[in-house]
Amino acid sequence: MKKIKSMFPAFLLGISFFLAVFFVKPIGVSTQFSILAGVIENKVNPGLVFKDETSKSGYASTNAYLNKKGGSYAKKVAHPINYGMVFVISIAGGALLGSVIDPRKKKLREKNKKIADELINNHFIQENLKENKSGYIKSFLAGFLFLFGARLAGGCTSGHMMSGIMQSSISGFIFAATVFAVAVPFAMFLHSNRGGKLW
């Protein structure tokens, strides 16, 4: 029974991906950060996105990236409350809701505190955050590079690896293999240099 319970979140995730593909489109997250950046820029520079009847989407942009796919990204900037954006906001909302209504939250809080304490002692990022304010800057830059890389690759882990493999996409398998081939040795290297354990 315990094993079935532990598999339940994975089952729900699989169902979510299936329903998304079946009814709308494959799940992806990182694109919405680009759209959000476009929305902010469009407020500062109102001419960034404009209507264009000759475009496939009916919208165009002076920005080459937003003009991709017949201006589909430009259209999303013009109308940001769309399926993709609502989905990304719902991820955070669902996580918050889950943390509030979970009957095991007290036990989980204690477990998370224990994990956090271990990370502070062993993990280099947490050490930086605790001992050096520049750690926040380093973490932000790392996140920025991660997201920038995802957009260069044309998708994030959810888009390439999860949605991609689900559709038997060759790029999805290549992406997954590359992620593990780079991430595991790199994590082992970082932890071994600091006398910590990978797991």
Secondary structure, 3 states (H helix, E strand, C coil): CHHHHHHHHHHHHHHHHHHHHHHCCCCCCHHHHHHHHHHHHHHHCCCCEEECCCCCCCEEECCCCCCHHHHHHHHHHHCCCCHHHHHHHHHHHHHHHHHHHCCCHHHHHHHHHHHHHHHHHHCHHHHHHHHCCHHHHHHHHHHHHHHHHHHHCCCCHHHHHHHHHHCCCHHHHHHHHHHHHHHHHHHHHHHHHCCCCCC
